[in-house]
Amino acid sequence: MNKLGRAEYDAWAVELAMETLERRIEPIVSEAPLSAQTRFNNALLNLAVNRIVAVEGGKFTAGILWRLADAIANGAKPTPGAPVDLTVLNS
């Protein structure tokens, strides 16, 4: 972690993961059949949710999704450089 605190390290790690995924997703989508391309975002979201449920359980996952929905409803746009903080509800 060097000089980063835990929160800063976590944010950096999420940014790094998002950047890595973003670079790799586009070639996968463009090489997929058109029928899959149009459903890719839905499939990706379902995979992500299923992975979180498997690790964290349903209640914790529901909390994460609630915080994400709250952030988006309040105008947040998650990007690799600015992931949404899912540890708090927007007040």
For each residue, the residues with C-beta under 8 A, 3 or more apart:
1: 4 5 6 9
2:
3:
4: 1 8 9 12
5: 1 8 9
6: 1 9 10
7: 10 11
8: 4 5 11 12
9: 1 4 5 6 12 13
10: 6 7 13 14
11: 7 8 14 15 83 85
12: 4 8 9 15 16
13: 9 10 16 17
14: 10 11 17 18 83
15: 11 12 18 19 80 81 83
16: 12 13 19 20
17: 13 14 20 21
18: 14 15 21 22 78 79 80 83
19: 15 16 22 23 80 81
20: 16 17 23 24
21: 17 18 24 25
22: 18 19 25 26 80
23: 19 20 26
24: 20 21 27 28
25: 21 22 28 29 44
26: 22 23 29 30
27: 24 30 31
28: 24 25 31 32
29: 25 26 32 37 40
30: 26 27 37
31: 27 28
32: 28 29 36 37 40
33: 36 37
34: 37 38
35: 38 39
36: 32 33 39 40 43
37: 29 30 32 33 34 40
38: 34 35
39: 35 36 42 43
40: 29 32 36 37 43 44
41: 44 45
42: 39 45 46
43: 36 39 40 46 47
44: 25 40 41 47 48
45: 41 42 48 49
46: 42 43 49 50
47: 43 44 50 51
48: 44 45 51 52
49: 45 46 52 53 61 65
50: 46 47 53 54
51: 47 48 54 55
52: 48 49 55 56 60 61 64
53: 49 50 56 57 58 61
54: 50 51
55: 51 52
56: 52 53 60 61 64
57: 53 60 61
58: 53 61 62
59: 62 63
60: 52 56 57 63 64
61: 49 52 53 56 57 58 64 65
62: 58 59 65 66
63: 59 60 66 67
64: 52 56 60 61 67 68 86
65: 49 61 62 68 69
66: 62 63 69 70 89
67: 63 64 70 71 84 86 87 88 89
68: 64 65 71 72 78 84 86
69: 65 66 72 73
70: 66 67 73 74 89 90
71: 67 68 74 76 78 84 85 86 90
72: 68 69 75 76 77 78 84
73: 69 70
74: 70 71 90
75: 72
76: 71 72 84 90
77: 72 82
78: 18 68 71 72 82 83 84
79: 18 82 83
80: 15 18 19 22 83
81: 15 19
82: 77 78 79
83: 11 14 15 18 78 79 80
84: 67 68 71 72 76 78
85: 11 71 88
86: 64 67 68 71
87: 67
88: 67 85 91
89: 66 67 70
90: 70 71 74 76
91: 88
